[in-house]
Amino acid sequence: MAKEYDLVVIGSGPGGYVAAIRASQLGLKTAIVEKNKLGGTCLHSGCIPTKTLLRSAEVFRTIKNSEQFGISLEITDVNFSKVQQRKNEVTNQLHQGIKLLMNKGKMDVYYGTGRILGPSIFSPMPGTVSVEMNDGSENEMLIPKNVLIATGSRPKQLDGIEFDGDLILSSDDCLNLEKLPKSMIIIGGGVIGVEFASMLADFNVEVTIVEYANRLIPTEDEDISKEMTRSLKKKGVQVYTSANVLPDTLEKSNGVKIQIDLKDEKLVLEAEKLVVSVGRTANINDLGLENTEIEANNGKIAVNDFYQTKESHIYAIGDCIGGIQLAHVASREGIIAVEHMAGLKPTLFTERQVPRCIYSNPEVASIGFTEQEAKNQGFSIKVGKIPFKAIGKALVNGNSDGFIKMIADEKTDDLLGIHLIGNQVTELISEASLATLLEATPWEIAETIHPHPTLSEAFAEVSLAVDGKAIHG
């Protein structure tokens, strides 16, 4: 028997389940279709498990360096099975929390594969969702007034270096290692590659990272990239940039062997395992898009500013539409889409308002234009930069590497970008995010009284440094 809803959400990651909750708050009768577990990639094979492993690596690193705090400890080996156990416990606790939220919002959850049907006996318009149930029971037919596609993405493969779950790993596979390898090659020096390189190096794994671009994390400010490279090399990570991997040289036996082209030489790399982290592919296959007028460009669903597809009652958000592939972006997109379909006037956001975080050691956090992007946009800029060595709390914490960098418009004093690398900067970036939203100037941030001693004092100092007035820099 077909069931009617105001909204059916396909996918329950941070975009889908947040949108469903907002829809419920607005009085919309809502259902979620989920192929696997509530929470999606972010909860089960992305944000949360990765950061949980990184936290364990941080604790191990702190113990190894405890002498600097005057505490002598006998260092034992990592019990990686317990590390993985803790990761699973954290993930499960959050998973149960999302289930409770679904019950609280009185939302129906269908566990299965949802496909969008064209015009049929159920509806004259495309949009009926047929759910192939995981338990093998008869398909459920859901007839919604609106559909929200939030199907996320999966790790991208390299031709000739296909995942096998044993020697050639995706980021998902890497999160489920039963034991730490002695050595690892990481292909891809973006956010995921750098986080894994940092974590594995802190666990005493020999790491080699290979990046096709001329620097690591190439979408970040160049100064941030240089500091990250310096830090990883200090940990013992071998870093190769401007490197082209040659898939036809791949050998798998007792480990992995592959050749890279460094333009002026070819080099053979060997390791126990290899992980590929070269981006993600949108999950838009087998959704029934061919039954609609929905357009897909370069493997991603095309939408307007309110996340409507060519079928105005069908919306799409998150990784499946491309754009900024971050959990907090998907959540905001979901809220905007739901509020729009409910007849409200949601506030849109721009890419410049989105904070970005990398949870490696050191951490990276940024918002707005990089220095080069600001110049490319034609701005006449002024730049302030303060090392964390100038901040008392950083020295107290025993981790004063890194810096904060601020970029402002020399003519208008508008804030253009803030970039941080160092300890706990992913917690500090929210001040920069609020300042960006409120269109604050460096002077206004400097006039804000920051408590002492805190890492947040770096914001006041760098705001003064923009105009050459830093007190401690």
C-alpha positions in Angstrom: 0.0 0.0 0.0 1.4 3.4 -1.0 2.1 5.9 1.8 1.9 9.7 1.4 4.4 12.2 2.8 5.1 15.9 2.6 8.8 15.0 2.2 10.9 11.9 1.5 14.6 12.2 2.1 16.9 9.7 0.3 20.0 9.4 2.4 20.6 10.1 6.1 24.0 11.7 6.4 24.5 15.1 8.0 22.6 16.7 5.2 19.7 14.2 5.1 18.9 13.7 8.7 19.3 17.4 9.7 17.0 18.3 6.8 14.5 15.7 8.1 14.6 17.1 11.6 14.0 20.7 10.3 11.1 19.4 8.2 9.6 17.8 11.2 9.9 21.0 13.2 8.0 22.8 10.4 5.2 20.3 10.6 6.0 18.3 7.5 5.2 14.6 7.5 8.6 13.2 6.8 10.2 9.9 5.9 13.9 8.9 5.4 15.2 6.2 3.1 18.6 4.9 4.2 20.5 2.0 2.5 22.8 1.4 5.4 22.9 3.1 8.8 21.5 6.4 9.9 24.3 9.0 9.9 25.8 8.2 6.6 29.5 8.5 5.6 30.3 11.2 8.1 29.3 9.2 11.1 30.3 5.7 10.0 33.3 6.1 7.6 34.3 9.7 7.6 34.3 12.6 10.1 33.7 10.8 13.4 35.8 7.6 13.1 38.7 9.5 11.5 38.8 12.1 14.3 38.4 9.4 16.9 41.5 7.7 15.6 43.3 11.0 15.3 42.5 11.6 19.0 44.1 8.3 20.0 47.1 9.2 17.9 47.3 12.5 19.7 47.2 10.8 23.1 50.0 8.5 22.1 52.1 11.4 20.8 51.6 13.3 24.1 52.7 10.3 26.1 55.8 9.9 23.9 56.6 13.6 24.5 55.7 13.7 28.2 59.3 14.4 29.3 58.9 18.0 28.2 56.2 18.4 30.9 58.5 16.9 33.5 56.7 13.6 33.6 58.5 10.3 32.9 56.4 7.5 31.5 57.4 4.1 30.2 56.1 4.0 26.6 54.3 0.8 25.6 53.1 -0.2 22.2 49.7 0.8 20.7 46.9 -1.6 21.4 45.3 -0.9 18.1 42.4 -3.3 18.6 41.3 -1.1 21.6 41.8 2.0 19.6 39.4 0.6 17.0 37.1 -0.5 19.8 36.9 3.1 21.2 36.2 4.4 17.6 33.3 1.9 17.2 31.9 2.8 20.7 31.9 6.6 19.8 30.3 5.9 16.5 27.7 3.6 17.9 26.8 6.1 20.7 26.2 8.9 18.1 24.3 6.4 15.9 21.9 5.6 18.7 21.5 9.4 19.3 20.3 9.9 15.7 17.8 7.1 16.1 16.4 8.8 19.1 16.1 12.1 17.2 14.2 10.3 14.4 11.8 8.9 17.0 11.5 12.3 18.7 10.5 13.9 15.4 8.1 11.1 14.6 9.8 10.4 11.3 9.5 7.1 9.5 12.7 5.4 8.5 12.8 2.9 5.7 16.0 0.8 5.4 16.6 0.0 1.8 17.4 1.4 -1.6 15.3 4.3 -2.8 14.6 4.9 -6.5 12.6 7.7 -8.0 9.9 6.7 -10.4 8.5 8.6 -13.3 4.8 9.4 -13.8 2.8 6.4 -12.8 -0.5 5.2 -11.3 0.8 6.6 -8.0 1.3 10.2 -9.2 1.1 12.1 -12.5 4.5 13.7 -11.7 7.9 12.0 -11.3 8.9 11.6 -7.6 7.2 8.6 -6.2 10.0 6.7 -4.3 10.1 2.9 -4.6 12.1 1.4 -1.7 13.7 -2.0 -2.2 13.8 -3.1 1.5 16.9 -4.5 3.0 15.0 -7.2 4.8 13.7 -8.6 1.5 10.1 -7.7 2.2 7.9 -6.2 -0.5 8.9 -2.8 -1.9 7.4 0.2 -0.2 5.9 2.9 -2.3 6.2 6.4 -0.9 4.3 9.3 -2.5 5.8 12.6 -1.4 4.9 16.2 -2.2 8.7 16.8 -2.2 11.8 14.7 -2.5 15.3 15.6 -1.1 18.2 13.6 -2.5 21.1 13.5 0.0 22.9 10.4 -1.1 26.5 11.6 -0.5 29.6 10.2 -2.1 32.1 7.4 -2.0 35.9 7.2 -2.3 37.2 7.8 -5.8 39.3 5.1 -7.5 42.3 5.5 -9.7 42.3 3.5 -13.0 44.7 0.7 -12.6 44.9 1.0 -8.8 41.6 -0.5 -7.8 40.7 -1.1 -4.2 41.0 -4.7 -3.0 40.5 -4.0 0.7 43.8 -5.8 1.5 46.8 -4.1 0.0 45.1 -1.3 -1.9 42.8 0.6 0.4 40.2 3.3 0.2 39.8 5.7 3.1 36.9 3.5 4.3 39.2 0.5 4.3 41.9 2.4 6.2 39.5 3.2 9.0 38.9 -0.5 9.5 42.4 -1.8 9.7 42.7 -4.7 12.2 46.4 -3.8 12.9 48.7 -1.0 12.1 51.0 -1.7 9.0 54.7 -1.1 9.3 54.6 1.2 6.3 52.0 2.9 4.1 52.0 4.8 0.8 49.3 7.5 0.5 48.4 8.7 -2.9 46.8 12.1 -2.6 48.0 15.0 -0.4 44.6 16.7 0.1 42.7 16.8 3.4 42.1 13.1 3.7 45.6 12.1 2.7 47.2 14.6 5.2 45.0 13.5 8.0 45.9 9.8 7.5 49.6 10.7 7.1 49.6 12.6 10.4 47.7 9.8 12.2 49.8 6.9 11.0 53.1 8.8 11.5 52.0 9.5 15.2 51.4 5.7 15.5 55.0 5.1 14.3 54.0 3.9 10.9 56.5 4.7 8.1 54.5 7.0 5.8 55.1 8.2 2.2 52.6 10.7 0.8 52.5 11.4 -3.0 50.7 14.4 -4.4 50.2 15.3 -8.1 50.0 19.1 -7.4 53.1 21.1 -6.6 52.3 21.2 -2.9 50.2 19.4 -0.2 46.7 20.6 0.5 46.8 22.8 -2.6 43.4 24.4 -2.0 44.8 26.0 1.2 46.9 29.1 1.6 50.5 28.5 0.3 52.0 29.5 3.7 49.7 26.9 5.4 50.8 24.3 2.9 54.5 25.0 3.5 54.1 24.7 7.3 52.2 21.4 6.9 54.9 20.0 4.7 57.6 21.0 7.2 55.7 19.5 10.1 55.0 16.2 8.4 58.6 15.9 7.3 59.6 16.5 11.0 57.5 13.5 11.9 59.5 11.4 9.4 56.9 11.4 6.6 58.4 11.2 3.1 56.7 13.8 0.9 56.7 13.8 -2.9 54.9 16.6 -4.7 54.5 17.3 -8.5 54.5 13.5 -8.7 52.7 11.4 -11.2 51.8 7.8 -10.1 52.3 5.2 -12.8 49.5 2.6 -12.3 51.0 0.1 -14.8 54.0 -0.3 -12.6 51.9 -1.5 -9.6 53.1 -4.8 -8.1 51.3 -6.7 -5.3 52.8 -9.6 -3.5 54.2 -9.3 0.1 53.3 -5.6 0.1 53.0 -3.0 -2.6 55.5 -1.6 -5.1 54.8 1.3 -7.4 56.7 3.8 -9.5 56.2 7.6 -9.5 57.4 10.1 -12.1 59.0 13.2 -10.6 59.6 14.7 -14.0 63.4 14.7 -13.7 63.5 11.1 -12.3 61.4 8.0 -11.7 61.3 6.5 -8.2 60.1 3.2 -7.0 58.2 3.2 -3.7 57.5 0.2 -1.5 55.3 -0.3 1.5 53.2 -2.9 3.3 50.0 -1.2 2.1 48.8 1.7 -0.1 45.8 4.0 0.4 44.2 6.0 -2.4 42.8 9.4 -1.3 42.2 11.4 -4.5 38.7 12.7 -3.9 35.2 11.3 -3.9 32.5 10.3 -6.4 28.9 11.4 -6.1 26.4 8.6 -5.4 23.8 9.3 -8.1 23.7 6.0 -9.9 20.7 3.7 -9.6 18.5 6.5 -8.2 16.1 6.6 -11.1 17.2 10.1 -12.3 16.6 8.9 -15.8 12.9 8.8 -15.0 12.9 12.6 -14.4 14.1 15.8 -16.0 16.9 16.1 -13.5 20.2 17.1 -15.0 23.6 15.8 -14.0 26.8 17.5 -15.0 30.2 15.8 -14.6 28.6 13.2 -12.4 26.8 15.6 -10.0 23.2 16.7 -9.8 22.6 20.3 -11.0 20.6 22.5 -8.7 19.7 26.2 -8.2 20.4 28.5 -5.3 17.7 26.8 -3.2 18.9 23.3 -4.2 16.0 22.6 -6.5 16.7 20.3 -9.5 15.0 20.7 -12.9 12.0 19.0 -11.2 11.0 21.9 -8.9 9.6 19.5 -6.2 12.8 17.4 -6.1 15.8 18.9 -4.3 19.4 17.7 -3.9 22.1 18.6 -1.4 25.5 17.6 -0.1 28.2 15.7 -1.9 25.9 14.5 -4.7 25.7 18.1 -6.0 29.5 18.7 -5.8 30.4 22.1 -4.4 32.0 22.2 -0.9 32.0 18.6 0.3 31.8 19.2 4.0 29.3 17.9 6.6 28.4 21.3 8.0 27.8 22.5 4.5 25.4 19.6 3.7 23.5 20.3 6.9 23.0 24.0 6.0 22.0 23.1 2.5 19.5 20.7 3.8 17.9 23.4 6.1 17.8 25.9 3.2 16.1 23.3 0.9 13.5 22.3 3.5 12.7 25.9 4.5 12.3 26.8 0.8 9.9 24.0 0.1 8.0 25.0 3.2 7.5 28.5 1.7 9.9 30.3 4.0 12.7 32.6 2.9 15.9 31.0 4.1 19.2 32.9 4.3 21.7 31.7 1.7 25.4 31.5 2.2 28.5 32.0 0.1 31.6 29.9 -0.2 33.5 32.6 1.6 31.4 32.1 4.7 32.3 28.4 5.1 35.0 27.4 7.6 37.3 24.5 6.5 39.1 22.3 8.9 41.8 19.6 8.7 42.2 17.5 11.9 45.8 16.5 11.4 48.7 17.4 13.7 49.1 20.2 13.3 45.5 21.2 12.7 44.5 23.5 9.9 41.5 25.8 9.9 40.6 28.5 7.4 37.8 30.7 6.0 37.6 33.1 3.0 40.2 33.8 0.3 43.8 32.6 0.4 46.4 35.3 -0.2 46.7 34.3 -3.9 43.0 34.1 -4.4 42.5 37.6 -3.0 45.2 38.9 -5.4 43.6 37.0 -8.3 40.3 38.7 -7.4 42.0 42.1 -7.9 42.1 43.1 -4.2 44.8 45.4 -2.9 45.5 43.5 0.3 47.3 43.9 3.6 48.4 40.8 5.6 49.1 40.1 9.2 50.8 37.0 10.6 51.4 36.0 14.2 53.3 32.8 15.3 51.8 30.9 18.1 55.1 31.1 19.8 54.0 34.7 20.7 51.0 33.4 22.5 51.5 32.5 26.2 48.8 29.7 26.2 50.5 27.9 23.3 53.7 27.8 25.2 51.8 26.5 28.3 50.3 23.8 26.2 53.7 22.7 25.0 52.7 23.1 21.4 53.6 26.5 19.9 54.3 25.6 16.3 52.2 27.2 13.6 50.6 30.7 13.1 47.5 32.7 12.3 47.3 34.7 9.2 44.8 37.4 8.3 44.1 39.0 4.9 42.2 42.3 4.6 41.2 44.7 1.9 43.7 47.6 2.1 41.1 50.0 0.7 38.0 49.1 2.7 39.5 47.2 5.7 37.0 44.3 4.9 38.1 40.9 6.1 39.0 38.7 3.2 40.5 35.5 4.8 41.8 34.0 8.0 44.1 31.0 8.0 45.4 29.0 11.0 47.8 26.1 11.5 48.6 24.8 14.9 47.2 23.2 18.1 43.4 23.3 18.5 42.9 25.8 15.6 39.8 23.8 14.5 38.2 25.1 17.7 39.4 28.6 17.2 38.0 29.1 13.6 34.4 29.8 14.8 35.5 33.3 15.9 36.7 33.9 12.3 33.4 32.4 11.0 31.3 34.7 13.1 33.5 37.7 12.2 33.0 36.9 8.5 29.2 36.6 8.8 29.0 39.9 10.7 31.4 41.5 8.1 33.8 42.5 10.9 37.0 44.4 10.2 40.4 43.7 11.7 40.0 46.7 13.9 36.7 45.4 15.4 38.3 42.0 16.1 41.2 43.8 17.8 38.9 45.9 19.9 37.1 42.7 21.2 38.6 41.9 24.6 40.1 38.4 24.5 40.8 36.6 27.8 44.3 35.9 28.9 45.9 33.4 28.7 44.1 31.8 25.8 44.9 30.7 22.2 42.1 33.0 21.1 44.4 36.0 21.9 46.0 35.2 18.5 43.0 36.8 16.8 43.5 40.1 18.6 47.2 40.1 17.8 46.9 39.2 14.1 44.2 41.9 13.7 46.6 44.4 15.1 49.4 43.0 12.9 47.4 43.7 9.7 48.1 47.4 10.4 51.6 46.8 11.9 50.4 47.4 15.5 50.9 43.9 17.0 51.8 44.1 20.7 53.5 40.7 21.1 54.3 39.8 17.5 
